[in-house]
Structure formats: structure tokens, C-alpha cells
Amino acid sequence: MNAATQARFVPIQLTQATKTPLRRLRQVGKSSLWIKDETQQISGAFKFRGSMSFLSRQAVPTGVVTTASTGNHATGLSLAAREFGYEARIFVPEATPEAKQSRIREAGGKITLVKGDYEMALAQATQLAGSGAATLVPSYDHPDIVAGNRGIFSEIQSTLRQAPTRIYAPIGGGGVISGAILEMAGTNAQIIGVEFDEFARTHAIVSKKIGEIAPPARPAPASVEGIAIRSLGGHTSSIIGAAQNLKLAAVSAEQMAKACRLIWQQMGIKAELGACATVAAALADGDQPGTTVCVVTGGNIGGDVFNAIQNNDNI
């Protein structure tokens, strides 16, 4: 990489982003399980980090930014755009929960609802940017977005004063896991990328067997949309493919619901279902020696969905 490219892989100091808490869920003998609680980020999810990183490094000639999002990226970008004095035009799949739509509007984003899934919303945002009317801010597939996400993992090491034995990070478009891979390079930490089992596609995409998976037979349950993505970013795919100490795991909606109940009842963390994928995977792996950290990426969940999960209703 040339010097300019290398610079974009270095995390910036985001004074506007919150250093989120790292809390221990349990300790058994010499093993411990920690939760990196990104529900406490300014936007209620980690996505604010990447948007601030991008806007700190990129020019926005028209003063308008645009993106596609299932909710959290749109909220984070809308808040970041407001910090920079920009307008945010957001394309959102119409199935996005109303709780997330409301947060986007409250953050200042102007929403256009799109019939279809994330990929269809992204096509419309890309078209607007292609017209020259706005600057596209990707949800995950850009070096500056990944650079912002690296802050999650630098904070983990700073708090623990060492690298953990293993980190569980979710895989949606690949932005969080890419941040983990880059930030933990040179350490002995194992990184476990966690997918929703009905959308598991990372290995096939990275090995270039497919470009994306077909839509599953049933719609993804509410509050899993952040990791219910059929494709993977080109930039993030390259980072994942080059990772030296990465393994993949997949969990079901039922496993995520169980993890969601656990961290609420034991820690008071109100998290989205998809954000609990990492905890679900760690629980499935059982007690392991050393220090385990699960990144819980966001807490923007509707009250009715959350209550249904807590009551063990069908999701």
C-alpha cells in the first residue's frame, strides 16, 4: 500500500464518539466473558464511529450525504452529518422497524422508503450519488468506515490492558469484523465472525464461489436486519479473506433471542436481536480458557419486539 492508502487504515481519534463500556458477564475459574456494549454509543449503535471517520476524511461538495440502511447506519450518519452541517438523505427498506425509522428522523435524516431489501435501497442511494446531487457514505464497504470501527477494538485492548484471547464480532456487510481484523493484527487474539445461520455466506463469497446468496425462503425476523444481508462488501471481503486468525460461526434466531434475554436479565443491556449474535455464539462454544469479548453492536430495538423476545414469544 502507498502512504495515502496506509493512512486510511489508521483509526482517527473520534472526540465526538463515546468510549463504550466493557462489562464482565461472567467468570468461571480462569476464564471470563466480557461484553463490549455499543448500545451506549451516541447513536445507540457502533455505526456512528464509521460515519464520523468518513466525514472527517472526505469532502462533501454539495453538502448532502446519502446512504442505504436498515437503521443504525442511517441514524449514525444523520447525527454525524448534523455535526458537519450536512443534509442526510436516507434510503431505507420499508420493512425496517418503525423504532429505527423514528430514530433516523429524530437524528435529522430525511427518509425515503424503498420496496425491497437493503440491496435495493443501496441501488437508489447509489443512483442519487451518481447524479452528483449527494456523496454516498457506505454502511460498511469503505476504508474510512472500517477505520472508524477499529476504535471498538483499540478500546477493548486499552481497557483490558492487553489483547483478549478471543473476540466475537458480527458479520453483516463486514465493517465490524474488518475493524477487528485490522486492529488485532500482530496480536494472538482469535477473531470469530458470527453470522445469522439463514444468511451465512461469508466463506462462499470470500472464496469467490458466489457474489451473494439468494433471498431466503422466509423474511428475517424483526431486529435481525443488521446481519441479514445477502452480500458482502468488496473492500471488507478482501480484508476478511486475508485474515490470519479468523474462524466463522453461525447462530439461529432462537439462539440470539436466548442471548438477548440473558444480557437483559443479568446486565440490563437492551440489545437488538442481531447484536446478540456474538453472545449466542460464545454461549454455544461454552466456557473457554482466557478472556473472551463479545461485541454487542446496538440497542435500537422496538419495544414490542423486545417484549416479545423477553416473553419468549415467536419472533
Secondary structure, 3 states (H helix, E strand, C coil): CCHHHHHCCCCCCCCCCCCCCEEEEEEECCEEEEEEEHHHCCCCECHHHHHHHHHHHCCCCCCEEEEECCCHHHHHHHHHHHHHCCEEEEEEECCCCHHHHHHHHHCCCEEEEECCCHHHHHHHHHHHHHCCCCEECCCCCCHHHHHHHHHHHHHHHHHHCCCCCEEEEECCCCHHHHHHHHHCCCCCCEEEEEEEHHHCCHHHHHCCCCCCCCCCCCCCCCCCHHHCCCCCCHHHHHHHHHCCCEEEEEECHHHHHHHHHHHHHHHCCCCCCHHHHHHHHHHHHCCCCEEEEEEECECCCCHHHHHHHHCCCCC
